Amino acid sequence: MEFDDQSVDTSQLDDQRGGMGSGGRIALGGGGLGVVGVVIYLLVTLLGGGTTGSTTGLPAGGTGAGASAAADLAARCNTAGALDTYDDCFVLKVFNEVNQTWTSYFSGRGQAYTRPTLVYFEQSTSTGCGQASSAVGPFYCPNGQRVYIDLGFLNELQQRYGAQGRFAQAYIVAHEVGHHIQTLTGTEARVRDAQQADPSRENALSVQLELQADCYAGVWSTLANKDGYVTIGQADVDEALNAAQAVGDDRIEQKAGVDVNPETWTHGSAQQRKTAFQTGYQGGTLESCGTVPQ
Ligand SMILES: [Zn+2]
């Protein structure tokens, strides 16, 4: 993949790394199987969904150096070769591009698109959806409209899940922003209502939501390519398809040495996730990803 414009916009980043030491490490994933892209809406429900003052998008300032750290990051990420060298610059650049693409797309339909905030954290963080640890993997919290990632996950993606390549990482970012779109469109709220109305369908509905986010990642790939923001080739698409399969629930269960049981799935099988990305990539519209809940 190649970026048309190499500049990185740090204004949508809340960098909480370094010196935060934010207390307890409560894993939200439940068994650690819902590794990628956990939407922790259930916890929002449990907590009553109150907005807290800590999620306003300002630099965390835990070290007392928030503003200068942001300036340092901006300076480093805007040097030649930074996107190849630094994971934090690359992920932020993808986040910029994904949001730019969706802003244009929604604007073209006469609709507003509110950009989410990207949060970098280490080990654990306090979110509008409760306390979260790195163990849950990257996730989106609707309450505060923030995408959270511990960049250590990028190594895990390669080494533990065998998903290589920069575009595998771009897919993860685009998937999380896909959850943001689901919040903007009201899909996330409808799914949450449906889950509350019929708890026996909780996992099945979660799978629908996750597959639609995979599909939106595919739509973004096509739109970004078409708009000329990012040049995406077949090798990139293959990396995304491989990553989508690598984080399929059946693959994760096999790796964990537990029985493969579709009833426990929350994100979909390797094949389902691959197909969802392909559907979006070929369809190129939100509509091509269908309506959820079904
Ligand atoms: Zn997800």
Boltz pocket constraint, residues with backbone or C-beta under 6 A from the ligand:
constraints:
  - pocket:
      binder: B
      contacts: [[A, 36], [A, 37], [A, 38], [A, 39], [A, 175], [A, 176], [A, 179], [A, 210], [A, 213]]
      max_distance: 6.0
